[in-house]
């Protein structure tokens, strides 16, 4: 019987401690601007990750567009005409991939200016 009481008491202590931790964070956020610092740290970590993964992401995007053109060519060879929408989307994706590959700094500047206001 004591085992059951201890188990239920332990289970009720976990949410209580999580709520206490949350209240500490919320209480300190009124005095310290915590969210901008957390967002900046998260953005810095994410940009570092994507900078390391950039060559693989570039290869994946180029291979995906190439595979799309191969599928389109193969469909024409089998007398299955691809729809106009799929053809337009394929060419649009090629343009987007090329612009992002050839002008990465210009795209970054445009996004920074647009997000800055």
C-alpha positions as CSV (number, residue, x, y, z in Angstrom):
1,X,0.0,0.0,0.0
2,X,2.9,2.4,0.8
3,X,4.4,1.6,-2.6
4,X,1.2,2.8,-4.3
5,X,1.1,6.1,-2.3
6,X,4.8,6.8,-3.0
7,X,4.2,6.2,-6.7
8,X,1.2,8.5,-7.0
9,X,3.0,11.2,-5.0
10,X,6.0,11.0,-7.4
11,X,3.7,11.2,-10.4
12,X,2.1,14.3,-9.0
13,X,5.4,16.0,-8.2
14,X,6.7,15.9,-11.8
15,X,4.0,18.3,-13.1
16,X,4.3,20.5,-10.0
17,X,8.0,20.9,-10.6
18,X,7.5,21.6,-14.3
19,X,4.9,24.2,-13.5
20,X,7.3,25.8,-10.9
21,X,10.0,26.0,-13.5
22,X,7.6,27.6,-16.0
23,X,6.5,30.1,-13.4
24,X,10.2,31.0,-12.7
25,X,10.8,31.6,-16.4
26,X,7.6,33.7,-16.8
27,X,8.3,35.7,-13.7
28,X,11.8,36.5,-14.8
29,X,10.6,37.5,-18.3
30,X,8.9,40.6,-16.9
31,X,12.2,41.8,-15.7
32,X,14.5,40.4,-18.3
33,X,13.8,40.4,-22.0
34,X,14.3,36.7,-22.3
35,X,12.5,35.9,-25.6
36,X,14.7,38.0,-27.9
37,X,17.8,36.3,-26.5
38,X,16.3,32.8,-26.9
39,X,15.2,33.6,-30.4
40,X,18.6,35.0,-31.3
41,X,20.4,31.9,-29.9
42,X,18.0,29.6,-31.8
43,X,18.5,31.5,-35.0
44,X,22.3,31.5,-34.7
45,X,22.2,27.7,-34.0
46,X,19.9,27.1,-37.0
47,X,22.0,29.2,-39.3
48,X,25.2,27.4,-38.3
49,X,23.4,24.0,-39.0
50,X,22.2,25.2,-42.4
51,X,25.6,26.6,-43.3
52,X,27.1,23.1,-42.7
53,X,24.4,21.4,-44.6
54,X,24.4,23.9,-47.5
55,X,26.4,21.7,-50.0
56,X,24.1,18.7,-49.3
57,X,21.0,20.9,-49.7
58,X,22.2,22.4,-52.9
59,X,23.0,18.9,-54.3
60,X,19.5,17.7,-53.2
61,X,17.7,20.6,-54.9
62,X,19.7,20.2,-58.1
63,X,19.1,16.5,-58.2
64,X,15.4,16.9,-57.5
65,X,15.0,19.3,-60.3
66,X,17.0,17.1,-62.6
67,X,14.9,14.1,-61.6
68,X,11.7,16.1,-62.4
69,X,13.0,16.9,-65.9
70,X,13.9,13.2,-66.3
71,X,10.4,12.2,-65.3
72,X,8.9,14.7,-67.7
73,X,11.1,13.5,-70.5
74,X,10.3,9.9,-69.7
75,X,6.5,10.7,-69.7
76,X,6.8,12.2,-73.2
77,X,8.7,9.1,-74.4
78,X,5.8,6.9,-73.1
79,X,3.2,8.9,-75.0
80,X,2.0,10.4,-71.6
81,X,1.9,14.1,-72.0
82,X,2.6,15.9,-68.7
83,X,0.0,18.5,-67.7
84,X,0.7,22.2,-68.3
85,X,0.6,22.9,-64.6
86,X,3.3,20.4,-63.8
87,X,5.5,21.7,-66.6
88,X,5.1,25.3,-65.4
89,X,5.9,24.3,-61.8
90,X,9.0,22.3,-63.0
91,X,10.4,25.3,-64.9
92,X,9.5,27.7,-62.0
93,X,11.3,25.4,-59.5
94,X,14.3,25.4,-61.9
95,X,14.3,29.3,-61.9
96,X,14.0,29.4,-58.1
97,X,16.9,27.0,-57.6
98,X,19.1,28.8,-60.1
99,X,18.4,32.2,-58.5
100,X,19.1,30.9,-55.0
101,X,22.3,29.2,-56.2
102,X,23.7,32.1,-58.3
103,X,22.7,35.0,-56.1
104,X,22.6,33.9,-52.4
105,X,23.7,37.2,-51.0
106,X,21.2,39.2,-53.0
107,X,18.4,36.9,-51.8
108,X,19.6,37.3,-48.2
109,X,19.7,41.1,-48.5
110,X,16.2,41.1,-49.9
111,X,14.9,39.0,-47.1
112,X,16.7,41.0,-44.5
113,X,15.3,44.3,-45.8
114,X,11.8,42.8,-46.1
115,X,11.8,41.5,-42.6
116,X,13.3,44.6,-41.1
117,X,10.3,46.6,-42.1
